[in-house]
Amino acid sequence: MLDHTNDPTWKQAIAGSQMLLVAFGALVLVPLITGMNPNVALFTAGLGTLIFHIVTGGQIPIFLGSSFAFIAPIIASKGKFGMEETLGGLMAAGILYVLLSGLVRLRGTGFIRNLLPPVVIGPVIMSIGLGLAPVAVHMASGRTGDGAAELVPYDTAILIAMASLVTTIIASVWAKGIFRLIPIIFGVLVGYVLSAFAGIVDLTPIKEAAWLAVPDFVAPSFSWSAILFMIPVAIAPAIEHIGDILAIGNITRKNYLDKPGLHRTLLGDGLATSAAAAFGGPPNTTYSEVTGAVMLTKNFNPRIMWWAAVVAIVLAFVGKFGAVLQTIPVPVMGGILCLLFGSIAVVGLNTLIRHQVDLAESRNLVIVGVTLVFGIGGMVLGHLEGIALCAVVAIALNLVLPGRREAWGKAVYEQKAD
């Protein structure tokens, strides 16, 4: 294992910039889709990463960025309650992480295993990806995310969207080294160039933007309706967080669940998410893309993530940079999202496969089936709907239905037998 802890500052800064580049595509897509400000998202990603490292003692080489799991809930909540109350709900979702952190500290990780087995985790994550599929298709077709208005003629939009998608696929499958980790950036560049030739790029915002400007921060407001709507959504990103901490631990050969401890990583993630919402940014989550970059470069020094955070905060104050991002045409993002949202669904499917969950078992079939229909179909019960509702229903069904052993699948018993 190479030791990068004594690298000179300039080398750490360059390595940090590279990590930000890897995270950049996904980081700015979330605010662009949800109507948030990408400069604010850069600022809150940097701030959230620093908060995480302070809470965890700077022991884990991890970067926090915008969470895809919250895209559909943010869009739905904005339509119901407005952006300010949505941000209040997101702050409350971060506080749920803090409460989970306290429970882990008091009771250990066992209760999480009982509450969130693979049969719950899998379909909830699948619902997030598949529930967003119409948004990707609408945008790829040149319409707004809800399909209400046409922004670009269909024939032009679909060509640009498919070119962006194909480029992203080629980069993710055939590119080598660090380039394989930034397929979104390649897809955006190709789509942007084609859009410029098609005459659908409006450069006016870039000309009008100042070089240096304070990001357009938005203060949250609070209502119980928005809070109750958003809190259950945090269950899926909490699951994702645990998976990412295990993944980075496998790469660095350290058990981060013991030191600094899952309670501290959850606390850091929760405080980062609440801080992001306090400034008007999307919720933060640990980034798997950056974990892949750590594995590729073998640079396990957590300080490089501090530099990535600092660079993100500095870029947030470059007005023209944010203006460039906001000129990316809808079809470009739509094409790339066809792959990204599908990938989220596959992560959930892989959770069921990896743990060998038997879907012929009646209890598992009921949990997965009902969760998928409620989540993708947008079922509404009281203040809960969509992803939030399906997460609550999945947990409730798993706790109520008999046969808890089947919730974990066959793999867990084979491991116990060994």
KOLTORKE-695231 format. One record per residue (C-alpha): residue in one letter; x, y, z. Coordinates in steps of 0.5 Angstrom, whole numbers, plus 2048, in hexadecimal, padded with zeros to 3 digits. Example, Ala and Ser with C-alpha at 12.3 -4.5 7.8 and 13.67 -1.06 7.14 Angstrom:
{base "A", {819, 7F7, 810}}
{base "S", {81B, 7FE, 80E}}
end
This chain:
{base "M", {800, 800, 800}}
{base "L", {803, 807, 7FE}}
{base "D", {803, 80C, 803}}
{base "H", {801, 813, 801}}
{base "T", {800, 816, 808}}
{base "N", {807, 81A, 807}}
{base "D", {806, 81C, 800}}
{base "P", {807, 824, 7FF}}
{base "T", {801, 828, 7FF}}
{base "W", {801, 82A, 7F8}}
{base "K", {801, 822, 7F6}}
{base "Q", {7FB, 821, 7FB}}
{base "A", {7F7, 827, 7F8}}
{base "I", {7F8, 824, 7F1}}
{base "A", {7F5, 81E, 7F4}}
{base "G", {7F0, 821, 7F7}}
{base "S", {7EE, 825, 7F1}}
{base "Q", {7EE, 81E, 7ED}}
{base "M", {7E9, 81B, 7F2}}
{base "L", {7E4, 821, 7F1}}
{base "L", {7E5, 820, 7EA}}
{base "V", {7E2, 819, 7EB}}
{base "A", {7DC, 81B, 7EF}}
{base "F", {7DB, 821, 7EB}}
{base "G", {7D6, 81F, 7E6}}
{base "A", {7D1, 81B, 7EB}}
{base "L", {7D2, 821, 7F0}}
{base "V", {7CF, 827, 7EB}}
{base "L", {7CA, 822, 7E8}}
{base "V", {7C6, 822, 7EE}}
{base "P", {7C5, 829, 7EF}}
{base "L", {7C4, 82A, 7E7}}
{base "I", {7BE, 825, 7E7}}
{base "T", {7BB, 828, 7EE}}
{base "G", {7BB, 82F, 7EC}}
{base "M", {7C1, 831, 7F1}}
{base "N", {7C7, 835, 7F0}}
{base "P", {7CD, 831, 7EE}}
{base "N", {7D2, 836, 7F1}}
{base "V", {7CE, 835, 7F8}}
{base "A", {7CF, 82D, 7F7}}
{base "L", {7D6, 82E, 7F6}}
{base "F", {7D7, 832, 7FC}}
{base "T", {7D2, 82D, 801}}
{base "A", {7D6, 827, 7FE}}
{base "G", {7DD, 82A, 800}}
{base "L", {7DA, 82D, 807}}
{base "G", {7D6, 826, 808}}
{base "T", {7DD, 822, 807}}
{base "L", {7E1, 826, 80B}}
{base "I", {7DB, 825, 811}}
{base "F", {7DC, 81E, 810}}
{base "H", {7E3, 81E, 810}}
{base "I", {7E3, 822, 817}}
{base "V", {7DE, 81D, 81A}}
{base "T", {7E2, 817, 818}}
{base "G", {7E8, 819, 81A}}
{base "G", {7EB, 81A, 813}}
{base "Q", {7EC, 812, 812}}
{base "I", {7E8, 810, 80C}}
{base "P", {7EA, 812, 805}}
{base "I", {7E3, 814, 803}}
{base "F", {7DF, 81A, 7FF}}
{base "L", {7D8, 81C, 800}}
{base "G", {7D4, 81E, 7FA}}
{base "S", {7CC, 81F, 7F8}}
{base "S", {7C8, 819, 7F9}}
{base "F", {7C4, 816, 7F3}}
{base "A", {7BF, 813, 7F8}}
{base "F", {7BC, 81A, 7FA}}
{base "I", {7BB, 81C, 7F3}}
{base "A", {7B4, 819, 7F2}}
{base "P", {7B2, 81B, 7F9}}
{base "I", {7B5, 822, 7F8}}
{base "I", {7B1, 823, 7F2}}
{base "A", {7AA, 821, 7F5}}
{base "S", {7AB, 825, 7FB}}
{base "K", {7AD, 82B, 7F7}}
{base "G", {7A6, 82B, 7F4}}
{base "K", {7A2, 82A, 7FA}}
{base "F", {7A6, 82E, 7FF}}
{base "G", {7AB, 833, 7FB}}
{base "M", {7B2, 833, 7FC}}
{base "E", {7B3, 836, 803}}
{base "E", {7AF, 831, 806}}
{base "T", {7B2, 82B, 802}}
{base "L", {7B9, 82D, 805}}
{base "G", {7B6, 82D, 80C}}
{base "G", {7B4, 826, 80B}}
{base "L", {7BB, 824, 808}}
{base "M", {7BE, 827, 80E}}
{base "A", {7B9, 823, 812}}
{base "A", {7BB, 81D, 80E}}
{base "G", {7C3, 81E, 810}}
{base "I", {7C0, 81E, 818}}
{base "L", {7BE, 817, 817}}
{base "Y", {7C5, 815, 815}}
{base "V", {7C7, 818, 81B}}
{base "L", {7C2, 814, 81F}}
{base "L", {7C4, 80E, 81C}}
{base "S", {7CB, 810, 81E}}
{base "G", {7C9, 810, 825}}
{base "L", {7C5, 809, 825}}
{base "V", {7CB, 806, 822}}
{base "R", {7D0, 809, 827}}
{base "L", {7CB, 806, 82D}}
{base "R", {7C9, 800, 82A}}
{base "G", {7CE, 7FE, 825}}
{base "T", {7CC, 7FC, 81D}}
{base "G", {7C8, 7F6, 81F}}
{base "F", {7C1, 7FA, 81F}}
{base "I", {7C3, 7FD, 818}}
{base "R", {7C4, 7F6, 815}}
{base "N", {7BD, 7F4, 818}}
{base "L", {7BA, 7FA, 815}}
{base "L", {7BD, 7FA, 80E}}
{base "P", {7BF, 7F3, 80B}}
{base "P", {7C0, 7F2, 804}}
{base "V", {7B9, 7F1, 803}}
{base "V", {7B7, 7F8, 805}}
{base "I", {7BD, 7FC, 802}}
{base "G", {7BD, 7F9, 7FB}}
{base "P", {7B6, 7FB, 7F9}}
{base "V", {7B6, 802, 7FC}}
{base "I", {7BC, 803, 7F8}}
{base "M", {7B9, 800, 7F2}}
{base "S", {7B3, 805, 7F3}}
{base "I", {7B8, 80B, 7F3}}
{base "G", {7BB, 809, 7EC}}
{base "L", {7B5, 807, 7E9}}
{base "G", {7B0, 80C, 7EB}}
{base "L", {7B5, 811, 7E8}}
{base "A", {7B5, 80E, 7E1}}
{base "P", {7AF, 812, 7DF}}
{base "V", {7B3, 818, 7E1}}
{base "A", {7B9, 816, 7DC}}
{base "V", {7B5, 814, 7D6}}
{base "H", {7B1, 81B, 7D7}}
{base "M", {7B8, 81F, 7D7}}
{base "A", {7BB, 81A, 7D1}}
{base "S", {7B5, 81C, 7CD}}
{base "G", {7B6, 824, 7CE}}
{base "R", {7B1, 825, 7D3}}
{base "T", {7B1, 827, 7DA}}
{base "G", {7B2, 822, 7E0}}
{base "D", {7AA, 821, 7E1}}
{base "G", {7A9, 821, 7D9}}
{base "A", {7A4, 827, 7DA}}
{base "A", {7A8, 82B, 7D5}}
{base "E", {7AC, 82A, 7CF}}
{base "L", {7B3, 82E, 7CF}}
{base "V", {7B6, 82B, 7C9}}
{base "P", {7B3, 828, 7C3}}
{base "Y", {7B3, 820, 7C3}}
{base "D", {7B7, 81E, 7BD}}
{base "T", {7BD, 823, 7BF}}
{base "A", {7BC, 821, 7C7}}
{base "I", {7BC, 81A, 7C6}}
{base "L", {7C2, 81A, 7C1}}
{base "I", {7C6, 81E, 7C6}}
{base "A", {7C4, 81A, 7CC}}
{base "M", {7C6, 813, 7C9}}
{base "A", {7CD, 816, 7C7}}
{base "S", {7CE, 818, 7CE}}
{base "L", {7CB, 811, 7D1}}
{base "V", {7D0, 80D, 7CC}}
{base "T", {7D6, 811, 7CE}}
{base "T", {7D5, 810, 7D5}}
{base "I", {7D4, 809, 7D4}}
{base "I", {7DA, 808, 7D0}}
{base "A", {7DE, 80C, 7D5}}
{base "S", {7DC, 808, 7DB}}
{base "V", {7DD, 801, 7D7}}
{base "W", {7E3, 802, 7D3}}
{base "A", {7E7, 808, 7D6}}
{base "K", {7ED, 807, 7DA}}
{base "G", {7F0, 809, 7E0}}
{base "I", {7ED, 810, 7E3}}
{base "F", {7E9, 811, 7DD}}
{base "R", {7E5, 80B, 7DE}}
{base "L", {7E2, 80F, 7E5}}
{base "I", {7E0, 815, 7E1}}
{base "P", {7DB, 812, 7DC}}
{base "I", {7D6, 818, 7DE}}
{base "I", {7DB, 81D, 7DC}}
{base "F", {7DC, 81A, 7D5}}
{base "G", {7D5, 819, 7D4}}
{base "V", {7D3, 821, 7D6}}
{base "L", {7D9, 823, 7D1}}
{base "V", {7D7, 820, 7CB}}
{base "G", {7D0, 821, 7CC}}
{base "Y", {7D1, 829, 7CD}}
{base "V", {7D5, 829, 7C7}}
{base "L", {7D0, 826, 7C3}}
{base "S", {7CB, 82B, 7C6}}
{base "A", {7CF, 831, 7C4}}
{base "F", {7CF, 82E, 7BD}}
{base "A", {7C7, 82D, 7BD}}
{base "G", {7C7, 835, 7C0}}
{base "I", {7C3, 833, 7C7}}
{base "V", {7C9, 835, 7CB}}
{base "D", {7C7, 83C, 7CE}}
{base "L", {7CE, 840, 7D0}}
{base "T", {7CA, 846, 7D3}}
{base "P", {7CB, 844, 7DA}}
{base "I", {7D2, 843, 7DA}}
{base "K", {7D3, 84A, 7D7}}
{base "E", {7CF, 84D, 7DC}}
{base "A", {7D2, 849, 7E2}}
{base "A", {7D7, 84C, 7E6}}
{base "W", {7DE, 849, 7E7}}
{base "L", {7DE, 849, 7EE}}
{base "A", {7D7, 848, 7F2}}
{base "V", {7D4, 846, 7F8}}
{base "P", {7D0, 840, 7F7}}
{base "D", {7C8, 841, 7F7}}
{base "F", {7C7, 83E, 7FE}}
{base "V", {7C0, 83C, 800}}
{base "A", {7BE, 83C, 807}}
{base "P", {7B9, 836, 809}}
{base "S", {7B2, 837, 80D}}
{base "F", {7AF, 831, 811}}
{base "S", {7A8, 82E, 810}}
{base "W", {7A6, 827, 813}}
{base "S", {7A3, 825, 80C}}
{base "A", {7A9, 826, 809}}
{base "I", {7AD, 823, 80F}}
{base "L", {7A9, 81D, 80F}}
{base "F", {7A9, 81C, 807}}
{base "M", {7B1, 81C, 807}}
{base "I", {7B3, 818, 80D}}
{base "P", {7B2, 811, 80B}}
{base "V", {7B6, 813, 804}}
{base "A", {7BC, 813, 809}}
{base "I", {7BC, 80B, 80A}}
{base "A", {7BE, 80A, 803}}
{base "P", {7C4, 80E, 803}}
{base "A", {7C6, 80C, 80A}}
{base "I", {7C6, 805, 807}}
{base "E", {7CB, 807, 802}}
{base "H", {7CF, 80B, 807}}
{base "I", {7D0, 804, 80B}}
{base "G", {7D2, 801, 804}}
{base "D", {7D7, 806, 802}}
{base "I", {7DB, 806, 809}}
{base "L", {7DB, 7FE, 808}}
{base "A", {7DE, 7FF, 801}}
{base "I", {7E3, 804, 802}}
{base "G", {7E5, 800, 808}}
{base "N", {7E6, 7FA, 804}}
{base "I", {7EB, 7FE, 7FF}}
{base "T", {7EF, 801, 805}}
{base "R", {7EF, 7FB, 809}}
{base "K", {7EC, 7FE, 80F}}
{base "N", {7E6, 7FD, 813}}
{base "Y", {7E3, 804, 813}}
{base "L", {7DC, 801, 817}}
{base "D", {7E1, 800, 81D}}
{base "K", {7E5, 806, 81C}}
{base "P", {7E3, 80C, 81C}}
{base "G", {7DD, 808, 81C}}
{base "L", {7D6, 808, 818}}
{base "H", {7D3, 80D, 81D}}
{base "R", {7D8, 812, 81C}}
{base "T", {7D7, 811, 814}}
{base "L", {7D0, 811, 814}}
{base "L", {7D0, 818, 819}}
{base "G", {7D5, 81B, 814}}
{base "D", {7D1, 819, 80E}}
{base "G", {7CA, 81C, 812}}
{base "L", {7CE, 822, 814}}
{base "A", {7D0, 823, 80D}}
{base "T", {7C9, 822, 80A}}
{base "S", {7C6, 827, 80F}}
{base "A", {7CB, 82C, 80D}}
{base "A", {7CA, 82C, 806}}
{base "A", {7C3, 82D, 807}}
{base "A", {7C4, 833, 80B}}
{base "F", {7C8, 836, 805}}
{base "G", {7C3, 834, 800}}
{base "G", {7C7, 82E, 7FD}}
{base "P", {7C5, 827, 7FC}}
{base "P", {7C6, 821, 801}}
{base "N", {7CD, 81E, 802}}
{base "T", {7CF, 817, 801}}
{base "T", {7D5, 813, 801}}
{base "Y", {7D8, 812, 7F9}}
{base "S", {7D9, 80C, 7F7}}
{base "E", {7DC, 80F, 7F0}}
{base "V", {7E2, 812, 7F5}}
{base "T", {7E3, 80B, 7F9}}
{base "G", {7E4, 808, 7F2}}
{base "A", {7E9, 80D, 7F0}}
{base "V", {7ED, 80C, 7F7}}
{base "M", {7ED, 805, 7F5}}
{base "L", {7F0, 806, 7EE}}
{base "T", {7F5, 80B, 7F1}}
{base "K", {7F7, 808, 7F7}}
{base "N", {7F7, 80E, 7FB}}
{base "F", {7F4, 80D, 801}}
{base "N", {7F6, 814, 805}}
{base "P", {7F0, 817, 807}}
{base "R", {7F3, 81E, 807}}
{base "I", {7F2, 81E, 7FF}}
{base "M", {7EA, 81E, 800}}
{base "W", {7EB, 824, 805}}
{base "W", {7EE, 827, 7FE}}
{base "A", {7E9, 825, 7FA}}
{base "A", {7E4, 828, 7FF}}
{base "V", {7E8, 82F, 7FF}}
{base "V", {7E8, 82F, 7F7}}
{base "A", {7E1, 82E, 7F7}}
{base "I", {7DF, 834, 7FC}}
{base "V", {7E4, 838, 7F8}}
{base "L", {7E1, 836, 7F1}}
{base "A", {7DA, 838, 7F4}}
{base "F", {7DC, 83F, 7F4}}
{base "V", {7DD, 840, 7ED}}
{base "G", {7D7, 842, 7EA}}
{base "K", {7D9, 841, 7E2}}
{base "F", {7DA, 839, 7E4}}
{base "G", {7D3, 838, 7E7}}
{base "A", {7D0, 83C, 7E1}}
{base "V", {7D3, 837, 7DC}}
{base "L", {7D0, 831, 7E0}}
{base "Q", {7C9, 835, 7E0}}
{base "T", {7CA, 835, 7D8}}
{base "I", {7CA, 82D, 7D7}}
{base "P", {7C4, 82C, 7D3}}
{base "V", {7BF, 827, 7D6}}
{base "P", {7C0, 821, 7D0}}
{base "V", {7C7, 821, 7D2}}
{base "M", {7C6, 81F, 7DA}}
{base "G", {7C0, 81B, 7D8}}
{base "G", {7C4, 816, 7D4}}
{base "I", {7C9, 815, 7D9}}
{base "L", {7C4, 815, 7DE}}
{base "C", {7C1, 80F, 7DA}}
{base "L", {7C7, 80B, 7DD}}
{base "L", {7C8, 80E, 7E4}}
{base "F", {7C1, 80D, 7E6}}
{base "G", {7C1, 806, 7E3}}
{base "S", {7C7, 804, 7E7}}
{base "I", {7C4, 806, 7ED}}
{base "A", {7BF, 801, 7EC}}
{base "V", {7C4, 7FC, 7EB}}
{base "V", {7C8, 7FD, 7F1}}
{base "G", {7C1, 7FB, 7F5}}
{base "L", {7C0, 7F5, 7F1}}
{base "N", {7C8, 7F3, 7F2}}
{base "T", {7C6, 7F4, 7FA}}
{base "L", {7C1, 7EE, 7F9}}
{base "I", {7C5, 7EA, 7F4}}
{base "R", {7CC, 7EB, 7F9}}
{base "H", {7C8, 7E8, 7FF}}
{base "Q", {7C4, 7E3, 7FB}}
{base "V", {7BE, 7E5, 7FE}}
{base "D", {7B8, 7E0, 7FC}}
{base "L", {7B3, 7E3, 7F8}}
{base "A", {7AF, 7DD, 7F8}}
{base "E", {7AE, 7DE, 800}}
{base "S", {7A7, 7E1, 800}}
{base "R", {7A9, 7E6, 805}}
{base "N", {7AF, 7E9, 801}}
{base "L", {7AA, 7E9, 7FB}}
{base "V", {7A5, 7ED, 7FF}}
{base "I", {7AA, 7F2, 801}}
{base "V", {7AE, 7F3, 7FB}}
{base "G", {7A7, 7F3, 7F6}}
{base "V", {7A4, 7F8, 7FB}}
{base "T", {7AA, 7FC, 7FC}}
{base "L", {7AB, 7FD, 7F4}}
{base "V", {7A4, 7FF, 7F2}}
{base "F", {7A3, 804, 7F8}}
{base "G", {7AA, 807, 7F6}}
{base "I", {7A9, 807, 7EF}}
{base "G", {7A2, 808, 7EE}}
{base "G", {7A2, 80E, 7F3}}
{base "M", {79D, 80B, 7F8}}
{base "V", {79B, 811, 7FD}}
{base "L", {798, 80F, 804}}
{base "G", {797, 815, 809}}
{base "H", {79E, 819, 808}}
{base "L", {7A2, 814, 806}}
{base "E", {7A3, 812, 7FE}}
{base "G", {7A8, 80F, 7F9}}
{base "I", {7AF, 80D, 7FC}}
{base "A", {7AD, 810, 803}}
{base "L", {7A7, 80B, 803}}
{base "C", {7AA, 805, 800}}
{base "A", {7B0, 806, 805}}
{base "V", {7AB, 806, 80B}}
{base "V", {7A7, 800, 808}}
{base "A", {7AD, 7FC, 807}}
{base "I", {7AF, 7FD, 80E}}
{base "A", {7A9, 7FB, 811}}
{base "L", {7A7, 7F5, 80D}}
{base "N", {7AE, 7F2, 80F}}
{base "L", {7AD, 7F3, 816}}
{base "V", {7A6, 7F1, 816}}
{base "L", {7A6, 7EB, 811}}
{base "P", {7A9, 7E4, 814}}
{base "G", {7AF, 7E1, 812}}
{base "R", {7B4, 7E6, 813}}
{base "R", {7BA, 7E1, 811}}
{base "E", {7B8, 7E2, 80A}}
{base "A", {7B9, 7E9, 80A}}
{base "W", {7C0, 7E9, 809}}
{base "G", {7C0, 7E3, 804}}
{base "K", {7C5, 7DD, 804}}
{base "A", {7CC, 7E0, 803}}
{base "V", {7CB, 7E3, 80B}}
{base "Y", {7CA, 7DB, 80D}}
{base "E", {7D0, 7D9, 809}}
{base "Q", {7D5, 7DE, 80C}}
{base "K", {7D2, 7DC, 813}}
{base "A", {7D4, 7D5, 811}}
{base "D", {7DB, 7D6, 80F}}
end
